[in-house]
Amino acid sequence: MQTVVGIRFKKAGKVYYFDPGQLSLAENDHVIVETTRGLEYGRVVIGPREVKDEDIVAPLKPVQRKATPQDEAKVRDNEAKEAEAFRVCQQKIQAHNLPMNLVDVEYTFDVNKIIFYFTAEGRIDFRELVKDLAAVFRTRIELRQIGVRDEAKMVGGIGCCGRPLCCATFLGDFEPVSIRMAKDQNLSLNPTKISGICGRLMCCLKYESDCYGSCCKKTPAPQAGREVMTVEGEGKITAVNGAKRTASVRLKDGKMLEIPWEEVVEKEENGK
């Protein structure tokens, strides 16, 4: 067994695990750690806990120290520099007439590298742009092309539910989302209703997918539009509720019933 802490470097970024060593750390502590990009400033989101050695991806790097007031000041200084770097890069992109959209700029904690995140329709030859940026900032420059989901995660916004975007608030990773998930949940297949502001299927379609999948495995869901027999007469299924495992049936006289899936009997099975 080994003690680890989970650290995030961005508000809704991926959680990475480090060795706390002899440091007394708690959730929400700010720390300095060494990563493949150099020294980084992060926040403890998972307090010290014991994990099995086989569950650890070696090598597990140690936490360098708790963040000091000087470290906090340096982070604020870097954030101010990022705003200026964004403005300069925008000007250089326009000067080179490149078909790319700058999304965000990130300084590493030790200012050893500046990362420019952008979106574009296809591949971009930005070699001359990198040379110009390196001449201005005199440090390592990295231009990283991202997708529309990553752009929404960085920029943030309000979803159709009226709440801040899941990807920008708590989702560390994007999980695959398919149109089958919307079908299983009996949702409208209108793209405008099941797509997020990024233009892709909403991440929240995944949340209840396993629940609906397990329900359908026990008893296949009846299909809307099928004519069925009930104890009160013939009718047609108008909607299916996977969570409650019920079907809404409109009788010929207009009356509405809600019956369990198991009680659904299609007319064909009655020989009619």
C-alpha positions as CSV (number, residue, x, y, z in Angstrom):
1,M,0.0,0.0,0.0
2,Q,1.1,3.5,-0.7
3,T,-0.3,6.9,0.3
4,V,-1.2,9.3,-2.6
5,V,-3.0,12.6,-3.1
6,G,-5.1,13.6,-6.2
7,I,-4.2,17.0,-7.7
8,R,-5.8,19.1,-10.4
9,F,-4.1,21.8,-12.3
10,K,-7.3,23.3,-13.9
11,K,-10.8,23.8,-12.5
12,A,-12.3,20.8,-14.2
13,G,-9.1,19.2,-15.4
14,K,-8.0,15.6,-15.1
15,V,-6.9,14.4,-11.6
16,Y,-3.2,13.3,-11.3
17,Y,-1.8,11.3,-8.4
18,F,1.4,12.2,-6.5
19,D,3.3,11.1,-3.4
20,P,2.7,13.5,-0.5
21,G,5.9,12.3,1.2
22,Q,6.2,13.8,4.7
23,L,3.9,16.7,3.9
24,S,0.7,17.1,5.8
25,L,-1.8,17.8,3.0
26,A,-5.6,18.2,3.0
27,E,-8.2,18.8,0.4
28,N,-8.1,22.3,-1.2
29,D,-4.4,22.8,-0.3
30,H,-2.4,24.4,-3.1
31,V,0.9,22.7,-3.9
32,I,3.9,22.8,-6.2
33,V,4.7,19.5,-8.0
34,E,7.1,18.5,-10.8
35,T,5.5,17.2,-14.0
36,T,6.7,16.4,-17.5
37,R,6.2,20.1,-18.3
38,G,8.3,21.3,-15.3
39,L,7.1,22.8,-12.0
40,E,3.4,23.2,-11.8
41,Y,0.9,24.8,-9.4
42,G,-2.1,22.7,-8.5
43,R,-4.8,22.1,-6.0
44,V,-5.4,19.0,-3.9
45,V,-8.8,17.6,-4.7
46,I,-8.4,14.1,-3.2
47,G,-6.8,14.0,0.3
48,P,-4.2,11.5,1.3
49,R,-5.4,7.9,0.9
50,E,-4.0,4.4,0.8
51,V,-4.0,2.6,-2.6
52,K,-2.6,-0.8,-3.7
53,D,0.8,-0.8,-5.3
54,E,-0.5,-2.4,-8.5
55,D,-3.0,0.4,-8.9
56,I,-0.3,3.0,-9.1
57,V,1.2,4.2,-12.4
58,A,4.9,4.3,-11.8
59,P,6.9,6.4,-11.3
60,L,4.9,8.3,-8.7
61,K,6.4,11.8,-8.4
62,P,6.5,13.5,-5.0
63,V,4.8,16.8,-4.1
64,Q,7.6,19.4,-3.9
65,R,6.0,21.7,-1.3
66,K,2.9,23.5,-0.2
67,A,2.4,26.7,-2.2
68,T,3.8,29.8,-0.4
69,P,2.5,33.4,-0.7
70,Q,5.3,34.0,-3.2
71,D,4.1,31.1,-5.3
72,E,0.5,32.5,-5.2
73,A,1.9,35.9,-6.3
74,K,3.7,34.3,-9.2
75,V,0.6,32.5,-10.3
76,R,-1.3,35.9,-10.4
77,D,1.6,37.4,-12.3
78,N,1.5,34.6,-14.9
79,E,-2.3,35.1,-15.3
80,A,-1.7,38.7,-16.2
81,K,1.0,37.7,-18.7
82,E,-1.4,35.2,-20.3
83,A,-3.8,38.0,-21.1
84,E,-1.0,40.0,-22.8
85,A,0.2,36.9,-24.6
86,F,-3.3,36.2,-25.9
87,R,-3.5,39.7,-27.4
88,V,0.0,39.4,-29.1
89,C,-0.8,36.0,-30.5
90,Q,-4.1,37.3,-32.0
91,Q,-2.2,40.0,-33.8
92,K,0.4,37.6,-35.2
93,I,-2.4,35.2,-36.4
94,Q,-4.0,38.1,-38.3
95,A,-0.6,39.2,-39.7
96,H,0.0,35.7,-41.1
97,N,-3.6,35.4,-42.2
98,L,-4.0,32.0,-40.6
99,P,-7.5,30.3,-40.5
100,M,-7.4,29.5,-36.8
101,N,-9.3,30.6,-33.7
102,L,-7.2,31.2,-30.6
103,V,-9.0,29.9,-27.5
104,D,-6.7,30.1,-24.5
105,V,-3.1,30.8,-23.4
106,E,-1.3,29.0,-20.6
107,Y,2.0,29.8,-18.9
108,T,3.7,27.0,-17.0
109,F,4.4,27.9,-13.4
110,D,8.1,28.2,-14.0
111,V,7.5,30.2,-17.2
112,N,9.5,27.6,-19.1
113,K,6.9,27.3,-21.8
114,I,3.8,29.1,-23.1
115,I,1.0,27.0,-24.6
116,F,-1.4,28.5,-27.1
117,Y,-4.7,26.5,-27.6
118,F,-6.6,27.0,-30.8
119,T,-9.3,25.5,-33.0
120,A,-9.2,25.1,-36.8
121,E,-11.1,23.3,-39.5
122,G,-8.0,21.3,-40.7
123,R,-4.2,21.2,-40.3
124,I,-2.5,24.6,-40.0
125,D,1.1,25.3,-41.0
126,F,2.0,27.6,-38.0
127,R,5.8,27.3,-38.2
128,E,6.3,31.0,-39.0
129,L,3.9,31.9,-36.3
130,V,5.9,29.9,-33.7
131,K,9.1,31.7,-34.8
132,D,7.5,35.1,-34.3
133,L,6.1,34.2,-30.9
134,A,9.4,32.8,-29.8
135,A,11.2,36.0,-30.8
136,V,8.7,38.1,-28.7
137,F,8.5,36.0,-25.6
138,R,12.0,34.3,-25.7
139,T,10.8,31.0,-24.2
140,R,9.5,27.7,-25.5
141,I,6.3,28.0,-27.5
142,E,3.8,25.2,-28.1
143,L,0.7,25.6,-30.3
144,R,-1.9,22.9,-29.5
145,Q,-5.0,22.3,-31.7
146,I,-8.0,21.2,-29.7
147,G,-11.6,20.0,-30.5
148,V,-14.9,21.8,-30.0
149,R,-15.5,19.9,-26.8
150,D,-12.2,21.1,-25.3
151,E,-13.0,24.6,-26.5
152,A,-16.3,24.6,-24.6
153,K,-14.5,23.2,-21.5
154,M,-12.0,26.1,-21.6
155,V,-14.4,28.9,-22.4
156,G,-17.4,27.7,-20.3
157,G,-21.0,28.8,-20.7
158,I,-24.6,27.9,-19.7
159,G,-26.2,24.8,-20.9
160,C,-29.8,24.3,-22.0
161,C,-30.6,23.2,-18.4
162,G,-29.7,26.7,-17.2
163,R,-26.7,25.5,-15.3
164,P,-22.9,26.0,-16.0
165,L,-21.5,23.5,-18.4
166,C,-20.7,20.1,-16.8
167,C,-17.4,20.0,-18.8
168,A,-16.3,23.3,-17.4
169,T,-17.3,22.6,-13.8
170,F,-16.6,19.0,-12.8
171,L,-16.0,16.6,-15.7
172,G,-12.4,15.6,-15.7
173,D,-12.6,13.5,-18.9
174,F,-14.9,13.3,-21.8
175,E,-16.7,9.9,-22.2
176,P,-18.1,8.6,-25.5
177,V,-21.7,9.6,-26.1
178,S,-23.9,8.0,-28.8
179,I,-27.3,8.6,-30.3
180,R,-28.3,5.2,-29.0
181,M,-28.3,6.7,-25.5
182,A,-30.8,9.3,-26.5
183,K,-33.0,6.5,-28.1
184,D,-32.9,4.4,-25.0
185,Q,-34.1,7.3,-22.9
186,N,-36.9,8.0,-25.3
187,L,-35.6,11.5,-26.0
188,S,-36.3,13.6,-29.1
189,L,-33.7,12.9,-31.8
190,N,-33.8,16.5,-32.9
191,P,-30.1,17.5,-33.0
192,T,-30.8,20.9,-31.6
193,K,-32.4,19.4,-28.5
194,I,-29.8,16.8,-27.6
195,S,-26.6,18.7,-28.6
196,G,-24.6,21.0,-26.3
197,I,-23.2,24.4,-27.2
198,C,-20.2,22.7,-28.6
199,G,-22.4,21.1,-31.3
200,R,-21.8,17.6,-30.1
201,L,-24.2,15.3,-28.2
202,M,-24.7,16.4,-24.6
203,C,-22.4,14.8,-22.1
204,C,-25.3,14.3,-19.7
205,L,-26.9,11.7,-22.0
206,K,-24.3,9.4,-20.5
207,Y,-25.3,9.9,-16.8
208,E,-28.5,7.7,-16.9
209,S,-27.5,5.5,-19.8
210,D,-26.4,2.5,-17.6
211,C,-29.7,2.6,-15.7
212,Y,-31.8,2.5,-18.9
213,G,-29.5,-0.2,-20.3
214,S,-30.0,-2.5,-17.3
215,C,-33.8,-1.9,-17.4
216,C,-34.0,-2.9,-21.0
217,K,-31.9,-6.1,-20.4
218,K,-34.4,-7.3,-17.8
219,T,-37.5,-6.7,-20.0
220,P,-37.2,-5.1,-23.5
221,A,-38.9,-1.8,-23.6
222,P,-42.2,-1.6,-25.6
223,Q,-42.1,0.7,-28.6
224,A,-44.1,3.9,-28.9
225,G,-46.8,3.8,-31.5
226,R,-47.6,0.1,-31.0
227,E,-51.3,-0.9,-30.5
228,V,-51.8,-2.9,-27.3
229,M,-54.5,-4.5,-25.2
230,T,-55.2,-3.4,-21.7
231,V,-57.7,-4.4,-19.0
232,E,-59.7,-1.3,-20.0
233,G,-59.6,-2.0,-23.7
234,E,-57.5,-1.3,-26.8
235,G,-55.1,1.6,-27.0
236,K,-51.8,2.9,-28.4
237,I,-48.5,3.5,-26.6
238,T,-47.7,7.2,-26.7
239,A,-44.6,7.2,-24.5
240,V,-42.2,4.9,-22.6
241,N,-40.6,5.8,-19.3
242,G,-37.4,3.7,-18.9
243,A,-36.7,4.9,-15.3
244,K,-40.1,3.9,-14.1
245,R,-40.4,0.9,-16.5
246,T,-43.9,2.0,-17.5
247,A,-45.7,2.8,-20.8
248,S,-48.3,5.5,-21.4
249,V,-51.3,4.2,-23.3
250,R,-54.0,6.3,-24.9
251,L,-57.3,4.3,-25.2
252,K,-59.7,4.7,-28.1
253,D,-62.0,6.8,-25.9
254,G,-59.1,9.2,-25.2
255,K,-58.4,8.0,-21.7
256,M,-54.7,7.8,-20.7
257,L,-53.3,4.9,-18.7
258,E,-49.8,4.3,-17.3
259,I,-49.0,0.6,-17.1
260,P,-45.9,-1.5,-16.2
261,W,-43.9,-2.9,-19.1
262,E,-44.6,-6.4,-18.0
263,E,-48.3,-5.9,-18.5
264,V,-48.0,-4.6,-22.1
265,V,-49.7,-7.0,-24.5
266,E,-49.5,-6.2,-28.2
267,K,-52.6,-6.9,-30.3
268,E,-50.7,-9.4,-32.5
269,E,-50.2,-11.6,-29.4
270,N,-53.9,-11.6,-28.8
271,G,-54.5,-12.9,-32.3
272,K,-56.2,-9.7,-33.5
